[in-house]
Amino acid sequence: MYRLLHIDDDAQFCRMLSDYFAAESFDVVSIHDGRKALQHVLASPGNEYDLVLLDLAPPGVDAFEVLRAVRSRQNTPVIMLTGSPRPLDCIVGLETGADDYLVKPFDPRELLARVRAVLRRAQKTCSHPLPRPDRIVLGDIEVDVGSRLVRRNGEKLRLTSAEFSFLEILVRAAGQVVSRDRLARRALGRELGSFDRSIDMHVSRLRKKLGNEHNGIERIKTIRGTGFVYTIPDQFPWRTPHL
């Protein structure tokens, strides 16, 4: 049984969601106050919850402060829930380290699908390394697929499960354009909405952590209207097939 932490000021909504997820073999703990949620997160061991559902407007403490607290102590996946249609809120959430977001109102089945997709990525991150894990080296970046670790010049980088999934897909297809739709399906486990900026924000965070350039060459290049390509050092032009 997966254990979820749900932080939301709407007690009725929490009960409804808890009942729905209980029928799907999830144990949900709900907290309705942001300050109490922050204290709970800071006092909890890193492995107490498999995933956090965080509403953007819990009273008492800014939701992004709670998200930063989670990210500073553990790699527990976070899905942000918001009743605000403003794209900026979702962008800030992704920049702060959320794995995904969903705008209210939504169908509980869609949230369940998002939760399962994020948990599948997280489960890969926490699984034991393979006896001979895949290892991909491109320039100063080393990607250990078995242990889901990334190093730059030998120094380990801290990536979220979503960021690692994006990087793995891009480096496996290095030199080739990977479409935005394929990235959404493979990395996020869902189709990409018309105004969905989540891919752009995950790639932006990935660029910051990897370093935007290596030897003066942009690592992850945006192909306008199509997708992204991870450049191969000293190899130009890029191969043209789209994935």
Helices and strands as residue ranges (DSSP letters): E 2-7, H 11-22, E 26-31, H 34-43, E 51-55, H 63-73, E 78-82, H 87-96, E 100-103, H 108-126, E 135-138, E 141-144, E 149-152, E 155-157, H 161-172, E 178-179, H 180-183, I 184-188, H 198-210, E 213-214, E 217-218, E 220-223, E 227-230
